[in-house]
Amino acid sequence: MSNSHLFLKSGFPRAPLQNGIGRVVLQLQRITFKFCKNHGASRGIREFLETDLIDFSKNNPGIVVYVKPRRHRSPNLTVEYLNGERQVINCHNFSREEVSKWVTLLRTQSGNPTIRYRKLWHTDSPSIQGPWTPFTNRRPELNLAQFPREKPPPVHPTEIRTSISPSSAAELNTTSALANYATEAGQYKGVEAKKIKRKESKKLNSQG
């Protein structure tokens, strides 16, 4: 396992201009294409300049493009960002597609140096109430309770029966009797309806 991350500067993830909430401003401001007009190592940059440079300039009017030919020198891309950062990409023997991919990558970068994240999230204005926990909205009386708390003694069914008053017992008996009567009446109606249907079907069969 590599330990190179131990030597990186640590920090939190940040985005310029609050991640584009205010307005979207590309951080890449200047890009310079340095190449040789005759050397084969600069063939990819020359093809990119001949075919894709005009479209790139039209699609990104906020980026200043410089073309700097040099004799018998290795080609490279030099980019400058708003925060003052400057990067140089060596394009020796790059193809046109590779140059296009690097230009797209550099255009979308913020220019911030590579850092080791302390956390994968960051809040500029943290809550004054603190982080949420499962006990955030619990009753404050629980803070004074002593745990483990004693459980109430179990209640026997006979005790429940004796605790019911006579008037309540009479009401319960009346309610249960009415419920039984309604159930029996419904069953009786269902049986009578079936008998009537059978008689009607027999009459129809005899007439046919």
PAZAPA-4460 file (N, C-alpha, C; in steps of 0.05 Angstrom, whole numbers, plus 32768, in hexadecimal, padded with zeros to 4 digits):
% residues 208
    n_x    n_y    n_z   ca_x   ca_y   ca_z    c_x    c_y    c_z   seq   type   mol
   8011   7FE8   8000   8000   8000   8000   8012   8019   8000     1      M     A
   800B   802C   7FEF   801B   8044   7FED   8015   8057   8004     2      S     A
   802B   8064   800E   8029   8078   8023   802D   8094   8019     3      N     A
   802A   8098   7FFF   802E   80B3   7FF4   801A   80C7   7FFE     4      S     A
   8002   80BE   8007   7FEE   80D1   8010   7FF7   80DD   802B     5      H     A
   800A   80D1   8039   8013   80DC   8053   8022   80F6   804F     6      L     A
   802C   80FB   8037   803C   8113   8032   802C   8129   8024     7      F     A
   8012   8124   8020   8001   8138   8013   7FF6   814B   8028     8      L     A
   7FF0   8163   8020   7FE4   8176   8031   7FC7   816E   8036     9      K     A
   7FBE   816F   804F   7FA2   8167   8055   7F90   817F   8055    10      S     A
   7F77   817A   8050   7F63   8190   8050   7F47   8184   804C    11      G     A
   7F34   8196   8047   7F18   818F   8043   7F11   8195   8026    12      F     A
   7EFE   8186   801B   7EF5   818C   7FFF   7EE8   81A7   7FFD    13      P     A
   7EF0   81B7   7FEA   7EE5   81D1   7FE6   7EE1   81D5   7FC8    14      R     A
   7ECE   81E7   7FC2   7EC8   81EE   7FA6   7EC9   820C   7FA3    15      A     A
   7ED4   8216   7F8D   7ED5   8233   7F89   7EB9   823F   7F86    16      P     A
   7EB5   8256   7F92   7E9B   8265   7F90   7E84   8254   7F9A    17      L     A
   7E88   8245   7FB0   7E73   8235   7FBC   7E66   8222   7FA8    18      Q     A
   7E77   8215   7F98   7E6E   8200   7F85   7E5B   820C   7F70    19      N     A
   7E60   8225   7F68   7E51   8230   7F52   7E36   823A   7F5A    20      G     A
   7E30   823E   7F75   7E16   8248   7F7D   7E13   8265   7F74    21      I     A
   7E28   8275   7F77   7E26   8291   7F6E   7E25   8293   7F50    22      G     A
   7E3A   828A   7F43   7E3B   8289   7F26   7E51   8275   7F1E    23      R     A
   7E50   826B   7F06   7E64   8258   7EFD   7E7B   8267   7EEF    24      V     A
   7E92   8264   7EFA   7EAA   8270   7EEF   7EBF   825B   7EEB    25      V     A
   7EC8   8256   7ED3   7EDD   8242   7ECE   7EF7   824C   7EDB    26      L     A
   7F04   823A   7EE9   7F1D   8242   7EF7   7F34   8243   7EE4    27      Q     A
   7F33   8234   7ECD   7F48   8235   7EB9   7F45   824F   7EAA    28      L     A
   7F5A   8260   7EAA   7F5A   827A   7E9C   7F6D   827C   7E85    29      Q     A
   7F82   826C   7E84   7F95   826E   7E6F   7FA1   8253   7E69    30      R     A
   7FA3   824C   7E4F   7FAF   8233   7E46   7FC2   8239   7E2F    31      I     A
   7FDA   822E   7E30   7FEE   8233   7E1C   7FF7   8219   7E10    32      T     A
   7FF5   8217   7DF5   7FFE   81FF   7DE7   801B   8205   7DDC    33      F     A
   802E   81F6   7DE6   804A   81F8   7DDD   8051   81DF   7DCD    34      K     A
   805B   81E3   7DB5   805F   81CC   7DA3   8075   81D3   7D8E    35      F     A
   807D   81BF   7D80   8090   81C3   7D69   8081   81BE   7D4F    36      C     A
   8086   81CE   7D3B   8078   81CB   7D22   8081   81B4   7D11    37      K     A
   8099   81A9   7D17   80A4   8194   7D06   80A8   8179   7D15    38      N     A
   80AC   817A   7D2E   80B3   8161   7D3D   809B   814F   7D3F    39      H     A
   80A0   8135   7D3E   808A   8121   7D40   807E   811F   7D5B    40      G     A
   808C   8127   7D70   8081   8125   7D8B   806A   8139   7D8F    41      A     A
   8068   814E   7D7E   8053   8162   7D81   803C   815D   7D6D    42      S     A
   803B   8146   7D62   8026   8141   7D4E   800A   8142   7D5A    43      R     A
   8006   8138   7D72   7FEC   8138   7D7E   7FE2   8154   7D84    44      G     A
   7FF3   8166   7D8D   7FEB   8181   7D93   7FE5   8190   7D79    45      I     A
   7FF5   818B   7D64   7FF0   8198   7D4A   7FD5   8190   7D3F    46      R     A
   7FCE   8176   7D41   7FB4   816E   7D37   7F9D   817A   7D48    47      E     A
   7FA1   817C   7D62   7F8D   8189   7D73   7F89   81A6   7D6B    48      F     A
   7F9F   81B4   7D66   7F9D   81D0   7D5F   7F8F   81D4   7D44    49      L     A
   7F93   81C2   7D32   7F88   81C5   7D17   7F6A   81BE   7D17    50      E     A
   7F61   81AC   7D28   7F46   81A2   7D26   7F33   81AA   7D3D    51      T     A
   7F3E   81AC   7D55   7F2D   81B0   7D6D   7F30   81CA   7D7B    52      D     A
   7F45   81D9   7D75   7F4A   81F2   7D84   7F35   8207   7D80    53      L     A
   7F2A   820A   7D68   7F16   821F   7D63   7EFD   8219   7D72    54      I     A
   7EF4   81FF   7D72   7EDC   81F8   7D81   7EE0   81FB   7D9F    55      D     A
   7EF8   81F5   7DA9   7EFE   81F8   7DC5   7EFD   8215   7DCD    56      F     A
   7F07   8227   7DBC   7F06   8244   7DC3   7EEA   824F   7DC2    57      S     A
   7ED9   8245   7DAF   7EBD   824E   7DAE   7EAD   8245   7DC6    58      K     A
   7EB2   822C   7DCF   7EA3   8221   7DE6   7EAD   822C   7E01    59      N     A
   7EC5   8237   7E01   7ED0   8242   7E1A   7EDB   825E   7E16    60      N     A
   7EC9   8272   7E13   7ED3   828D   7E0E   7EE1   8299   7E25    61      P     A
   7EDE   828F   7E3D   7EEC   829A   7E54   7F09   8291   7E58    62      G     A
   7F12   827F   7E47   7F2D   8274   7E49   7F3E   8280   7E33    63      I     A
   7F55   828C   7E3A   7F67   8297   7E27   7F7A   8281   7E1D    64      V     A
   7F7C   827F   7E03   7F8C   8269   7DF6   7FA4   8276   7DE9    65      V     A
   7FBC   826B   7DEF   7FD5   8274   7DE2   7FE1   825C   7DD3    66      Y     A
   7FEC   8261   7DBC   7FFA   824D   7DAC   8016   8256   7DA8    67      V     A
   8029   8246   7DB2   8045   824E   7DB2   8056   8239   7DA5    68      K     A
   805D   823B   7D8B   806E   8228   7D7E   808B   822B   7D87    69      P     A
   8099   8215   7D8B   80B5   8215   7D92   80C4   81FF   7D82    70      R     A
   80DC   8205   7D7A   80EB   81F2   7D69   80FA   81DE   7D7A    71      R     A
   80F5   81C5   7D73   8104   81AE   7D7F   8101   81AE   7D9E    72      H     A
   80E9   81B4   7DA7   80E3   81B3   7DC4   80CC   81A0   7DC9    73      R     A
   80CB   8194   7DE0   80B6   8182   7DE7   809B   8191   7DEB    74      S     A
   8085   8186   7DE0   806C   8194   7DE3   8060   8192   7E00    75      P     A
   8051   81A6   7E07   8044   81A5   7E22   802C   81B8   7E22    76      N     A
   801C   81B4   7E36   8005   81C6   7E3C   800A   81D4   7E56    77      L     A
   8008   81EE   7E55   800C   81FF   7E6D   7FF2   820D   7E73    78      T     A
   7FE7   8208   7E8B   7FCD   8213   7E93   7FD1   8224   7EAC    79      V     A
   7FC0   8239   7EAE   7FC1   824B   7EC5   7FA4   824F   7ECF    80      E     A
   7FA1   824E   7EEA   7F86   824F   7EF6   7F83   826A   7F05    81      Y     A
   7F6B   826F   7F0D   7F64   8288   7F1B   7F72   828A   7F36    82      L     A
   7F77   8274   7F43   7F84   8275   7F5E   7FA2   8277   7F5C    83      N     A
   7FAD   827A   7F43   7FC9   827E   7F40   7FD9   8264   7F3B    84      G     A
   7FCB   824D   7F3C   7FD9   8234   7F37   7FE0   8231   7F19    85      E     A
   7FF6   8224   7F14   7FFF   8220   7EF9   8008   8203   7EF6    86      R     A
   7FFF   81F6   7EE0   8005   81DA   7EDB   8011   81D8   7EBF    87      Q     A
   8023   81C5   7EBC   8030   81BF   7EA3   802D   81A1   7E9D    88      V     A
   8022   819B   7E86   801D   817F   7E7E   802F   8179   7E66    89      I     A
   8041   8165   7E69   8052   815D   7E53   8042   814D   7E3F    90      N     A
   8041   8155   7E26   8031   8148   7E11   8043   813A   7DFD    91      C     A
   8059   812F   7E05   806B   8122   7DF2   805E   8109   7DE6    92      H     A
   805C   8108   7DCC   8051   80F2   7DBD   8033   80ED   7DC4    93      N     A
   8025   8102   7DCC   8009   80FF   7DD1   7FF9   80FF   7DB7    94      F     A
   7FE3   80EF   7DB7   7FD2   80F0   7D9F   7FBE   8107   7DA3    95      S     A
   7FAE   810B   7D8D   7F9A   8121   7D8E   7F85   811C   7DA4    96      R     A
   7F7D   8102   7DA6   7F68   80FC   7DBA   7F73   8100   7DD7    97      E     A
   7F8C   80F9   7DDB   7F98   80FD   7DF6   7F9A   811A   7DFD    98      E     A
   7FA2   812B   7DE9   7FA3   8147   7DEE   7F87   8153   7DF5    99      V     A
   7F73   8149   7DE6   7F58   8153   7DEB   7F4E   814B   7E07   100      S     A
   7F55   8133   7E10   7F4D   812A   7E2B   7F5A   813B   7E40   101      K     A
   7F74   8141   7E3C   7F82   8151   7E50   7F77   816D   7E51   102      W     A
   7F71   8178   7E3A   7F66   8194   7E3A   7F4B   8194   7E48   103      V     A
   7F3A   8180   7E43   7F20   817F   7E51   7F23   817C   7E6F   104      T     A
   7F36   816B   7E78   7F3B   8167   7E94   7F45   8181   7EA1   105      L     A
   7F58   818E   7E95   7F63   81A7   7EA0   7F4E   81BD   7EA1   106      L     A
   7F3C   81BD   7E8D   7F27   81D2   7E8D   7F14   81CF   7EA4   107      R     A
   7F0E   81B7   7EAD   7EFB   81B2   7EC2   7F07   81B2   7EDE   108      T     A
   7F21   81B4   7EE1   7F2E   81B3   7EFB   7F2D   81CF   7F08   109      Q     A
   7F2F   81CF   7F22   7F2F   81E8   7F31   7F4A   81F5   7F35   110      S     A
   7F5F   81E5   7F30   7F7A   81F0   7F33   7F85   81EC   7F4F   111      G     A
   7F75   81E3   7F62   7F7E   81DF   7F7D   7F91   81C7   7F7E   112      N     A
   7FA6   81C9   7F8E   7FB9   81B2   7F90   7FAC   819A   7F9C   113      P     A
   7FB7   8183   7F97   7FAD   8169   7FA1   7FB2   8168   7FBF   114      T     A
   7F9D   8162   7FCE   7F9F   8161   7FEB   7F93   8146   7FF5   115      I     A
   7F99   8140   800D   7F8E   8128   801A   7F76   8131   802B   116      R     A
   7F5E   8126   8024   7F46   812F   8032   7F45   8124   804E   117      Y     A
   7F3F   8136   8061   7F3B   812E   807C   7F1F   8121   807F   118      R     A
   7F0C   812C   8071   7EF1   8121   8070   7EE7   8123   8053   119      K     A
   7ED3   8114   804C   7EC8   8114   8031   7EB2   8129   802F   120      L     A
   7EAD   8139   8043   7E99   814F   8042   7EA3   8166   8053   121      W     A
   7E98   817D   804D   7E9F   8195   805C   7E88   81A9   805C   122      H     A
   7E83   81B6   8072   7E6D   81C9   8075   7E79   81E4   807D   123      T     A
   7E74   81F8   806C   7E7F   8213   8073   7E70   821F   808A   124      D     A
   7E57   821A   808E   7E47   8225   80A4   7E3B   820E   80B4   125      S     A
   7E49   8202   80C6   7E3E   81EC   80D6   7E28   81F5   80E8   126      P     A
   7E16   81E2   80EF   7DFF   81E8   80FF   7E08   81EE   811C   127      S     A
   7DFB   8203   8128   7E01   820B   8143   7DF5   81F7   8157   128      I     A
   7DE2   81E6   814E   7DD6   81D3   8160   7DE7   81B9   8162   129      Q     A
   7DFC   81B7   8153   7E0C   819F   8154   7E02   818A   8142   130      G     A
   7E11   8174   8140   7E08   815E   812F   7DF0   8150   8139   131      P     A
   7DE0   8145   8128   7DC8   8136   812F   7DCF   811B   813A   132      W     A
   7DC2   8113   814F   7DC5   80F9   815B   7DA9   80EC   8160   133      T     A
   7DA7   80D3   8164   7D8D   80C7   816A   7D80   80D1   8184   134      P     A
   7D90   80DF   8195   7D85   80E9   81AE   7D7F   8107   81AD   135      F     A
   7D80   8113   8195   7D7D   8130   8192   7D61   8139   819B   136      T     A
   7D4C   812B   8192   7D31   8132   8198   7D24   8122   81AE   137      N     A
   7D33   8115   81BF   7D28   8105   81D5   7D21   8118   81EC   138      R     A
   7D11   810E   81FE   7D08   811E   8215   7D1F   8124   8227   139      R     A
   7D21   813D   8231   7D37   8144   8243   7D36   8136   825E   140      P     A
   7D1E   812C   8265   7D1C   811E   827F   7D2D   8105   8280   141      E     A
   7D33   80FA   8268   7D43   80E2   8268   7D5F   80E7   8272   142      L     A
   7D68   8100   8271   7D83   8106   827B   7D85   8102   8299   143      N     A
   7D6E   8105   82A7   7D6E   8101   82C4   7D67   80E5   82CD   144      L     A
   7D5F   80D4   82BB   7D57   80B9   82C2   7D70   80A8   82C7   145      A     A
   7D6E   8096   82D9   7D84   8084   82DF   7D7E   8068   82D2   146      Q     A
   7D91   8060   82C3   7D8F   8046   82B5   7DA1   8032   82C2   147      F     A
   7D9B   8018   82C2   7D82   800D   82B7   7D6A   8012   82CA   148      P     A
   7D54   8019   82BD   7D3C   801F   82CC   7D2D   8005   82D3   149      R     A
   7D1E   8006   82EA   7D10   7FEE   82F3   7CF7   7FEA   82E1   150      E     A
   7CF2   7FD2   82D9   7CDA   7FCC   82C9   7CC2   7FC9   82DB   151      K     A
   7CAB   7FD2   82D2   7C92   7FCF   82E2   7C8B   7FB1   82E5   152      P     A
   7C7F   7FA9   82FB   7C78   7F8D   82FF   7C63   7F84   82EB   153      P     A
   7C64   7F6B   82E1   7C51   7F62   82CE   7C35   7F60   82DA   154      P     A
   7C20   7F65   82CA   7C05   7F65   82D3   7BF8   7F4B   82CA   155      V     A
   7BEB   7F3C   82DC   7BDE   7F23   82D6   7BC2   7F28   82CA   156      H     A
   7BB9   7F17   82B7   7B9E   7F1C   82AC   7B88   7F1D   82C0   157      P     A
   7B8A   7F0D   82D6   7B75   7F0E   82EA   7B73   7F29   82F8   158      T     A
   7B8B   7F35   82FB   7B8B   7F50   8308   7B7D   7F64   82F5   159      E     A
   7B80   7F61   82DB   7B73   7F73   82C9   7B55   7F70   82CB   160      I     A
   7B4C   7F57   82CD   7B2F   7F53   82CF   7B23   7F5F   82E9   161      R     A
   7B32   7F5B   82FF   7B28   7F66   8318   7B28   7F85   8319   162      T     A
   7B3B   7F90   8309   7B3D   7FAE   8309   7B27   7FBB   82F9   163      S     A
   7B17   7FAC   82EA   7B02   7FB7   82DA   7AE9   7FBB   82EB   164      I     A
   7ADD   7FD2   82EA   7AC5   7FD8   82FA   7AAE   7FC8   82F0   165      S     A
   7A99   7FC4   8300   7A81   7FB5   82F7   7A73   7FC2   82E0   166      P     A
   7A71   7FDD   82E0   7A64   7FEB   82CA   7A73   7FE7   82B0   167      S     A
   7A8E   7FE8   82B1   7A9E   7FE3   8299   7A9B   7FC7   828F   168      S     A
   7A99   7FB4   82A2   7A96   7F98   829A   7A7B   7F94   828C   169      A     A
   7A65   7FA1   8297   7A4B   7F9E   828A   7A4C   7FAA   826E   170      A     A
   7A59   7FC1   826A   7A5B   7FCC   8250   7A6A   7FBA   823D   171      E     A
   7A80   7FAE   8247   7A8F   7F9B   8236   7A7E   7F83   822E   172      L     A
   7A6E   7F78   8240   7A5E   7F61   823A   7A48   7F69   8226   173      N     A
   7A3C   7F81   8229   7A28   7F8A   8216   7A34   7F8D   81FA   174      T     A
   7A4C   7F99   81F9   7A59   7F9D   81DF   7A5F   7F83   81D1   175      T     A
   7A69   7F6F   81E1   7A70   7F55   81D5   7A57   7F47   81CB   176      S     A
   7A41   7F4A   81DB   7A28   7F3C   81D3   7A1D   7F48   81B9   177      A     A
   7A1E   7F63   81B6   7A15   7F70   819D   7A26   7F67   8186   178      L     A
   7A40   7F65   818A   7A52   7F5C   8175   7A4B   7F40   816C   179      A     A
   7A46   7F2E   817F   7A3F   7F12   8178   7A24   7F11   8169   180      N     A
   7A11   7F22   8172   79F7   7F22   8164   79F9   7F2C   8148   181      Y     A
   7A0A   7F41   8143   7A0D   7F4B   8128   7A1B   7F37   8116   182      A     A
   7A2D   7F28   8122   7A3B   7F13   8112   7A27   7EFD   810A   183      T     A
   7A17   7EF4   811D   7A03   7EDF   8117   79EF   7EE9   8103   184      E     A
   79E6   7F02   8106   79D2   7F0C   80F2   79DE   7F0E   80D6   185      A     A
   79F7   7F15   80D4   7A03   7F16   80BA   7A05   7EFA   80AE   186      G     A
   7A0C   7EE6   80BE   7A0E   7ECB   80B4   79F2   7EC1   80AB   187      Q     A
   79DD   7EC8   80BB   79C2   7EBF   80B3   79B9   7ECB   8099   188      Y     A
   79BF   7EE5   8095   79B8   7EF2   807C   79C6   7EE5   8064   189      K     A
   79DF   7EDE   8069   79EE   7ED1   8053   79E2   7EB6   804B   190      G     A
   79DA   7EA6   805F   79CD   7E8C   8059   79B3   7E90   804A   191      V     A
   79A2   7EA3   8053   7988   7EA8   8046   798C   7EB1   8029   192      E     A
   79A0   7EC1   8024   79A6   7ECA   8009   79AE   7EB3   7FF7   193      A     A
   79BD   7EA0   8001   79C5   7E89   7FF1   79AD   7E78   7FEB   194      K     A
   799A   7E75   7FFE   7982   7E65   7FF9   7971   7E71   7FE3   195      K     A
   796E   7E8C   7FE4   795E   7E99   7FCF   796B   7E96   7FB4   196      I     A
   7985   7E98   7FB2   7992   7E94   7F98   798E   7E78   7F8D   197      K     A
   798F   7E64   7F9F   798B   7E49   7F96   796F   7E45   7F8C   198      R     A
   795B   7E50   7F99   793F   7E4D   7F90   793B   7E5A   7F75   199      K     A
   7946   7E72   7F71   7944   7E7F   7F57   7952   7E6F   7F41   200      E     A
   7968   7E64   7F46   7976   7E54   7F32   7966   7E3B   7F2B   201      S     A
   7959   7E2E   7F3F   7948   7E17   7F39   7930   7E1E   7F28   202      K     A
   7923   7E35   7F2D   790D   7E3E   7F1D   7916   7E43   7F00   203      K     A
   792C   7E4F   7EFC   7936   7E54   7EE1   793C   7E3A   7ED2   204      L     A
   7946   7E27   7EE0   794D   7E0D   7ED4   7933   7DFE   7ECC   205      N     A
   791E   7E00   7EDE   7905   7DF2   7ED7   78F7   7DFF   7EC0   206      S     A
   78F8   7E1A   7EBE   78EB   7E27   7EA8   78FA   7E21   7E8D   207      Q     A
   7914   7E1F   7E8F   7923   7E19   7E76   791E   7DFD   7E6D   208      G     A
***
